[in-house]
Amino acid sequence: MLQPSSTNRGWTIGSGLIAVAAVGGALLLGQIATFPNLPWYAGLAKPSFNPPNWLFGPVWTTLYALMAFSAWRVMRRPPTEPGRSLALALFFIQLALNAAWSWMFFWAHNPALGLLNIIPQLLLVVATAAAFYRIDRLAGACLIPLIAWVGFAAILNFSIWRLNG
């Protein structure tokens, strides 16, 4: 565990900035693909369990905040800590898939393509949470809501694909 010092404080601040920038970048990229295509989404047939549109913003804001906090907790650990590099690699890959999903589903107007993304994305989120948990239990626990939501989103994505295929 890092001990407070002026050297570690800079490392911790830098790690926080990297985590926030990465997660914020994924959020922004996803919004660029999503917002112009909401009229297309509105016209799709959706299952009865589709959440109201107003719910997506608060849920994703919370999930992205938890992701940034979780990544920061792992990033501030010493680079030589066993499993840290793999855990962060998994995190950044799942984050890239997260941003790519919006382009595949919304921008391409293709629920099937979104489904091809979200299944490995869910597996990577689970693997990331497990890897984070081995390093920092709170960091891993913070990704449990993301696992639940991406799992739900996978079912929703599948249902939309089936209803509109």
N, C-alpha and C positions, 0 to 999 in steps of 0.2 A: 504494500500500500504506500502511496506517496505521502511523504511527510511535508507539512507546510514549510515553504521557504520561498525566497524571492525567485529562485531559479524555477521551482515547480509551479509557482503562480503564473509565470509567463507561459509555461508549457500548457497549463490548464486553460488559460485564456485562449491561447492559439488553438488548442483542441476544440474548444467551444465554438470558436469562429468557423473552423473547418466544418464541424458537424452542422451548424446552423446554415452555412453557405451551401453545403451539399444538399441538405434536406430542402432548404428554400429554393434552390435551383430546380430540384425535381418537382416541387409544388408548382413553380412558375411554368415549367415546360408542360406539365400536365394541364394547367389552366389554359395555356395558349391553344392546345389541341381541343380542349373540351368546350369552352364557352361559345365559340362561333358555331358549334355543332349541336347545341342544345335544342334548336328547333327540330332537327332531324330526330334526336332522341325522343322528343315529345310525341312524335308521330309513330313511334314503335309500339307494338303490342307488348304489354308487360304483365307479369304474373300478379296475382292478388297481394303477394307479400312485398311488392316493390315499395320501398320507403318513400315518403313525400320528399319532393325536391329540396325543401328547406333543410332537411336533416343532413344532407351530404356535406355541406360546408362546415358546420360545427364538428361533425364526426372526423372529417379529414384534417381539420385544423388541430384537433386534439391528438390525432394519431401522428401527425407530422411533428408536433411538439414532443411527444413521447419518443419518437424515433431519434430526434436530435439529442434529447437528454440522454437517451440510452447509448447512442454512439459516442457522445462526449465522455460518458463514464468509462467506456472501454478505451477510447483514444488517450485519455489522460494516464492510463497505466503505462508502465515502462515498455518500450518497444521490444525488449527482450523477453517479456512475459510469455510463457508458453500458450499457444493458441490465439494470441492477440491478432497476429497478422491474418490468419485464416478467418477469424471472426469478423474482422473489418472488411476483408475481401468479400465474404458472404453478404455483409451488410450493404456494401456499395453495389454489388450485382443485383440484389433484390430491389434496391432503390432505383437502379437504372430500369429494371423491368417494370417497376411501379410507374415511372414516368412514361415509359414506352407504351404501356397499356392504353393510356388515353389517346395516343396517336393511332394505335391499332384499332381500337374500338370506335372512338369518336371521329377522329380525323379521316380515317379510311372508311368510315361507315360500315364496319365489318365486325359484328359480334363473334363470328367464328374465329377471326384473327385475334380478337381480345381473349377468347377462350384458350387459344394456343399459348398465349402469354401468361394468363393468370394461374394456370395449373403449376407450371414450374416456379412461378413467383411465390405461390403459397408454400411450396416445398422449401424454397430458399428462406422465406420468412421463418418457418419452423426451425430450419437448420441454424439460422442466425440467432434466434432466441436461445436455442440450446447452447450454442457456442458462447454467446454473451453471458448466459447464466453460469457457465463454468468459470468465467473470469470475474463476473460481478453479478451477484444474484438479483440486485435491483434492476440492473440494465436488462437482464433477460426477462424479468417479470414485466418490465415496461412494454415489452413487445407482445405480450399475451393479447391485449385488445386488438392489435394489428392482425394477429393470427385469426382471431374471431371474425373481424371485419372482412379480411381478404377471403376467408372461407365462405362467408355469407355472400360476398361479391362474386365469387366463383359460381355459386349456385344460382345467383341472380343472372349472371352473364350467360350461363348455360340455358336458363329458362327463356331469356330474351332471344337467344339464338334459335331455340326450338320453336318459339311462337312466331318468329319472323323469317324462318328459313325456307 
